[in-house]
């Protein structure tokens, strides 16, 4: 079905920039970039999938069944996303909060053109209908100039000096709702829940690719994504892997625990050390590790669920993060989509117990999460896959010019509402900055 050809590239970072610019001509684009951050589980440094040969776009009803049928029928590479609200497909739940973005619940496509970057090689995997275009495309990509990029020139697009992202919850409302969450925790309904708030703007056009490049330059995250599917855009600087399948092995790497970076190296080291020793952050992380272990056990071979690393501390451009790694072996009678179905949504974005936490989240949050706290990734022809967690992201619908980003934190019995609010602002900093720069409001 596909023809593969490998090209040598001299400067991988320059070629990646050219490749991303070249992708702008297509209506369907998924760009996945590890940003050179070491990751022993990743199969590629970067991936570009463009131009849909076939696609599936659906609401929450039987979403995973439809995805499994599509994945089994095509037997090919598939790229796309799972929105958080697919929880309603797997459990007796609902999503009735305000939705300004109006994204489909699930959207995947089979790309005509696929390019995989590993070191100084670019593997072109094209459907045979366009295999003769590989050489020409490679030459075109190499000829693209990245000089004079709008980002480099620091041009402002909207020139709206009064531009601001509107909070869906006022600070007062946020603090009141965290207190209500704490009441549920003290009553014993839940132990922990991830509580999120949305910031949005309506009727404001942006240049999605340029904003993504600005966000990526600031964040340099290991699971960065630029996604364009028709009018639906995701500009993602995620540090978190949701789930990867390679052969029979599954790997999940939930994040719980965040601390800001500091310019001074001694202060930065102190913040990192404090995060690693913080009993509240460690307790949050351990609770989610237990949840993930339980989720994985639903499709894992008996006795195969292992915690490879507990509460590891990793540093990114904007923040330090506490990350754990859990692995298992998939039962032989379970399929790839089953591994997603029985672990989705990811534990780090829900709470414990999971179903009750999601019910309370739905009650207290004001906005429908949609793709935020969902996942973006791919299936390969063998059924292996890799998906991130959609956080630290800007979502944009170019049809109604609705811009959105959401941020959240884990609420436990030890939470201080004011500190949780400030943690949200730390996580929002990069998204807020690039949007203000886009409109000249920064």
Secondary structure, DSSP 8 states (H G I E B T S, - for coil): -EEEEEEE-S-HHHHHHHHHHHGGG-SEEEEEE-TT---TT-S-SEEEEEEEEEEEEE-STTHHHHHHHHHHHH-S-EEEEE-GGGHHHHSS----SB-SS---SEEEEEEEEEEEEETTEEEEEEEGGGGGGHHHHHHHHHH---TT-HHHHT--SS--TT---EESS-HHHHHHHHHHHHHHHHHTS-SEEEEEEEEEEES----HHHHHHHHHHHH--TEEEEEEETTEEEEEEE--EEEEEETTEEEEE-EEEEEE--SSHHHHHHHHHHHHH-HHHHHHHHHHHHHHHHHHHTTB-TT--EEEEEEEEEE-SSEEEEEEEEEEEB-TT--HHHHHHTT-S-GGGSEESHHHHHHHHHHH-SB--TTTTSEEEEE-TTS-EEEE---SEEEEETTTTEEEEEEEEEE-TT--HHHHHHHHHHHHHHHHHHHHHHTT--
